[in-house]
């Protein structure tokens, strides 16, 4: 048997797939030899950030052993790349969107990309949001992350046909665009179970239509449906009629109290829950002895121990990380199919909801 071991004692490098004799090794061969992905090879050899030093060494050794030389045309293409992701968030001033934006930026840096952001101020119309996406694409970003609870998917898919894109932070199951989000229905139902388990039998739920908020509509209708399944009488109050911002919290609380016999109020978000807590305080209603209150999102600063808000925590860092990975993998050609990734949240029991 012929000894295949080189004179230096090192085992021969193995390529990803058999190739014809004399054929130049490819980036796929280097990736297989180093035990990493093609995108990691690209970043390691280009000196991009976000790759561990020991991984860079392994990739470079594999490239040297294989005799890999980056294609000159590919290098030229890379030189003209922006390595920039366009991110649209509906309102970066709110904790939910602000935390997501931070997660996008952190993971983009880890993958060797920078982020260009467009954001509204909570009062953006759908037309404004559409124009914001057009502005981002005009900046020649390589990928697009859309994080809005209001923009219809029909206004997003035309952009997804032009560059890699993902919808983040909301349930979206359109077959033409990938998405990463918290399971809103599961979260709404689980939080409703918590309220029912505390013994509440007449509960007010503030609901929204999909036109106002796709995320809050999905979760609040799931709350109401699950409560009814548990035999709880549900009083629904329309968030669509509450007006912009949280100025309508007093009117919502007036509706809760006016319904008579309500012992728990389920808000569509932490911010609405805090606004309701303030309206209840002004009216002299004690929480939770006279009225239990729950929020949704589970983000700071609302989750301080001082406030003790009962809520459902969304895994925003995970959503941010997976969203960036989804769009970068499309850019690098590592993902060629549409995926929808629903992630479970978790209950955060607090002092604002108590047993009867």
C-alpha positions in Angstrom: 0.0 0.0 0.0 1.4 3.4 -0.9 2.0 5.8 2.0 -0.1 9.0 1.4 1.5 10.9 4.3 3.7 13.9 3.2 7.3 14.0 4.2 6.6 16.5 7.0 4.3 14.0 8.7 1.1 16.0 8.3 -2.0 14.2 7.0 -3.1 15.3 3.5 -5.8 18.0 3.5 -9.2 16.8 2.2 -11.4 18.9 0.0 -15.1 19.4 0.4 -16.0 17.3 -2.7 -13.9 15.4 -5.2 -12.6 17.6 -7.9 -10.8 16.9 -11.2 -7.0 16.6 -11.1 -5.4 19.9 -11.5 -8.6 21.8 -10.7 -8.0 24.8 -8.4 -9.3 24.4 -4.9 -12.4 26.5 -4.0 -13.6 28.3 -1.0 -15.9 25.3 -0.4 -12.8 23.1 -0.2 -11.2 25.3 2.4 -14.4 25.4 4.4 -14.7 21.6 4.5 -11.0 21.2 5.4 -11.2 23.8 8.3 -14.6 22.5 9.5 -16.3 25.9 9.1 -18.8 27.6 6.8 -18.0 29.3 3.6 -18.9 32.7 5.1 -16.4 32.1 8.0 -13.7 31.4 5.4 -14.5 34.6 3.6 -14.4 36.7 6.7 -11.3 35.0 8.1 -9.3 35.5 4.9 -10.4 39.0 4.4 -9.6 40.1 8.0 -13.2 41.0 8.9 -14.1 41.2 12.5 -16.1 38.6 14.4 -14.0 35.5 13.8 -12.0 34.0 16.7 -8.2 34.1 16.3 -7.9 30.3 16.5 -10.5 29.9 13.8 -8.6 32.4 11.6 -5.5 30.3 12.1 -7.3 27.1 11.2 -8.8 28.6 8.1 -5.4 30.0 6.9 -3.6 26.7 7.5 -6.3 24.9 5.5 -6.0 27.4 2.6 -2.2 27.1 2.6 -2.3 23.3 2.6 -4.8 23.2 -0.2 -3.0 25.9 -2.2 -6.1 28.0 -2.3 -5.8 31.5 -3.9 -8.9 33.8 -3.8 -10.3 34.4 -7.3 -9.2 37.8 -8.5 -12.7 38.5 -9.9 -14.3 37.6 -6.6 -11.8 39.8 -4.8 -12.8 42.7 -7.1 -16.5 42.0 -6.4 -15.8 41.9 -2.7 -13.9 45.2 -2.9 -17.1 46.9 -4.2 -19.4 45.4 -1.6 -20.7 47.6 1.1 -21.0 44.9 3.9 -24.0 47.0 5.1 -27.4 45.9 6.3 -30.4 48.3 6.1 -32.6 48.0 9.2 -36.0 49.6 9.5 -37.6 49.8 13.0 -41.0 51.5 13.5 -40.0 53.5 16.5 -36.5 53.2 18.0 -37.6 55.4 20.9 -39.7 52.6 22.4 -38.0 50.0 24.5 -39.1 47.0 22.3 -37.7 48.4 19.1 -34.7 49.9 20.8 -33.7 46.6 22.2 -34.2 44.8 18.9 -32.1 47.5 17.1 -29.2 46.9 19.6 -29.4 43.2 19.0 -29.3 43.7 15.2 -26.2 45.9 15.5 -24.4 43.5 17.8 -24.9 40.5 15.6 -24.2 42.4 12.4 -20.8 43.4 13.8 -20.1 39.8 14.7 -20.9 38.8 11.1 -18.6 41.5 9.7 -21.4 44.0 8.7 -22.4 47.4 9.7 -26.0 48.7 10.1 -27.8 51.7 8.5 -31.0 52.5 10.3 -34.2 54.2 9.3 -36.9 54.7 12.0 -40.1 56.6 12.6 -41.3 58.3 15.8 -44.4 56.2 16.4 -46.6 58.3 14.1 -45.2 57.0 10.8 -47.9 56.2 8.3 -47.6 53.1 6.0 -46.6 55.4 3.2 -43.8 56.9 5.3 -42.5 53.4 6.2 -42.6 52.4 2.5 -40.5 55.4 1.6 -38.1 54.6 4.4 -37.5 51.2 2.9 -36.9 52.8 -0.5 -34.3 55.1 1.0 -32.4 52.2 2.6 -32.3 50.2 -0.6 -31.2 53.4 -2.5 -28.1 53.4 -0.2 -27.1 50.1 -1.8 -27.4 48.0 1.4 -26.8 44.3 0.8 -29.6 43.1 2.9 -32.8 44.4 4.6 -34.3 43.8 8.0 -37.8 45.1 8.5 -39.2 45.5 12.0 -42.6 47.0 12.0 -45.9 45.9 13.4 -47.9 47.9 10.9 -46.4 47.7 7.4 -48.3 45.1 5.3 -46.3 42.3 3.9 -47.4 43.4 0.4 -45.4 46.5 0.8 -42.3 44.5 1.9 -42.1 41.7 -0.7 -41.2 44.0 -3.6 -38.0 44.9 -1.8 -37.4 41.2 -0.9 -37.4 40.5 -4.6 -34.5 42.9 -5.1 -32.2 42.1 -2.2 -32.1 39.5 0.6 -34.6 40.5 3.3 -36.2 39.3 6.5 -39.2 40.4 8.6 -38.2 40.5 12.3 -40.2 40.8 15.5 -43.7 40.0 14.2 -45.5 36.9 13.0 -45.2 36.7 9.2 -45.8 33.6 7.2 -45.7 34.9 3.6 -44.1 32.2 1.5 -41.9 34.7 -0.3 -40.0 36.3 2.6 -38.3 34.8 5.7 -39.2 35.9 9.2 -38.1 35.6 12.8 -40.5 36.4 15.7 -41.8 35.5 19.1 -44.8 33.1 19.1 -47.5 35.8 19.8 -50.4 33.3 19.9 -48.6 31.0 22.3 -47.5 33.9 24.5 -51.0 35.5 24.6 -52.6 32.1 25.5 -50.0 31.4 28.2 -50.4 34.8 29.8 -54.2 34.3 29.8 -53.8 31.0 31.5 -51.7 32.7 34.2 -54.5 35.2 34.8 -57.2 32.5 34.8 -55.1 30.3 37.2 -55.0 33.3 39.6 -58.8 32.9 39.9 -60.0 35.9 37.8 -63.4 35.3 36.2 -64.1 38.7 34.7 -61.2 40.1 32.8 -60.8 43.1 30.5 -58.5 42.8 27.4 -57.4 45.7 25.3 -57.4 44.5 21.7 -56.1 45.9 18.4 -56.9 45.2 14.7 -54.1 44.0 12.4 -54.3 47.4 10.6 -53.1 49.1 13.8 -50.7 46.5 15.0 -50.1 43.0 13.6 -48.3 41.9 16.7 -50.6 43.3 19.3 -53.7 42.2 17.4 -52.4 38.6 17.3 -51.5 38.4 21.0 -54.5 40.2 22.4 -57.0 38.2 20.4 -55.2 35.0 21.6 -55.6 36.3 25.2 -59.3 36.8 24.8 -59.9 33.5 23.0 -58.0 31.5 25.7 -59.8 33.2 28.6 -63.2 32.3 27.0 -62.0 28.7 26.6 -61.2 28.8 30.4 -64.8 29.9 31.1 -63.7 33.5 31.9 -66.0 36.4 31.0 -64.1 38.7 28.7 -64.6 42.5 28.3 -62.8 43.8 25.2 -61.8 47.4 24.8 -60.6 48.7 21.4 -57.0 50.0 21.4 -57.7 51.4 17.9 -60.1 54.0 19.5 -57.6 55.0 22.2 -55.8 57.5 20.0 -52.1 57.9 19.3 -49.5 57.4 22.1 -50.7 56.5 25.5 -53.0 59.5 26.2 -56.0 57.2 25.8 -55.0 55.1 28.9 -57.4 57.0 31.1 -60.3 56.3 28.7 -59.4 52.7 28.6 -59.3 52.4 32.4 -62.6 54.2 32.6 -64.0 51.5 30.3 -62.6 48.8 32.4 -64.0 50.2 35.6 -67.3 51.1 33.9 -67.8 47.5 32.8 -68.3 46.5 36.5 -66.9 43.5 38.3 -63.6 43.3 36.3 -60.8 42.1 38.5 -57.9 42.0 35.9 -56.8 44.1 32.9 -54.6 42.6 30.2 -52.7 45.3 28.3 -51.2 44.7 24.8 -47.7 45.8 25.9 -45.6 46.8 28.9 -45.9 50.5 27.9 -49.7 50.3 27.9 -49.7 48.4 31.2 -47.6 51.1 32.9 -49.9 53.8 31.4 -52.9 51.9 32.8 -51.2 51.5 36.2 -50.8 55.3 36.4 -54.4 55.9 35.4 -55.6 53.5 38.1 -53.3 55.2 40.7 -54.9 58.6 39.8 -58.3 57.1 40.2 -57.4 55.6 43.6 -57.7 52.0 42.5 -55.1 49.8 44.3 -53.1 47.3 42.3 -53.3 44.3 42.6 -55.7 44.1 45.5 -58.5 45.8 43.5 -57.3 45.3 40.0 -54.6 43.0 38.6 -52.7 44.3 35.5 -50.5 42.4 33.0 -48.2 43.7 30.3 -46.4 42.1 27.3 -42.8 42.2 25.9 -40.9 41.9 29.1 -38.3 44.6 28.4 -36.4 47.1 30.5 -37.0 49.6 32.0 -40.5 48.2 32.6 -39.2 45.0 34.2 -37.5 46.6 37.2 -38.1 44.9 40.6 -39.4 48.3 41.8 -42.3 48.1 39.4 -42.8 44.3 39.6 -44.8 44.2 36.3 -46.3 40.8 35.4 -45.6 40.3 31.8 -44.6 37.9 28.9 -40.9 38.3 28.0 -40.0 38.2 24.3 -36.5 36.8 23.5 -35.4 40.0 21.7 -31.7 39.2 21.6 -32.4 35.8 20.1 -34.8 37.4 17.6 -32.1 40.0 16.6 -29.4 37.4 16.3 -31.4 35.0 14.2 -32.7 37.8 12.0 -29.2 39.0 11.1 -28.1 35.5 10.5 -31.0 34.8 8.2 -30.3 37.8 6.0 -26.5 37.4 5.9 -26.8 33.7 5.1 -28.9 34.8 2.1 -26.3 37.3 1.0 -23.6 34.7 1.3 -25.6 32.1 -0.6 -25.8 29.8 2.4 -29.6 30.0 2.6 -31.7 29.6 -0.5 -35.2 28.8 1.0 -37.7 30.9 2.9 -37.9 30.1 6.6 -40.3 31.2 9.4 -38.8 30.9 12.8 -41.2 31.3 15.8 -39.5 31.5 19.2 -41.1 30.9 22.6 -41.1 33.6 25.2 -41.5 33.2 29.0 -43.8 34.3 31.7 -42.5 36.9 34.1 -44.7 36.7 37.3 -44.7 40.0 39.1 -46.5 42.0 41.8 -49.1 43.6 39.5 -51.2 40.5 39.2 -52.3 38.5 42.2 -54.7 35.7 43.1 -58.2 36.7 44.2 
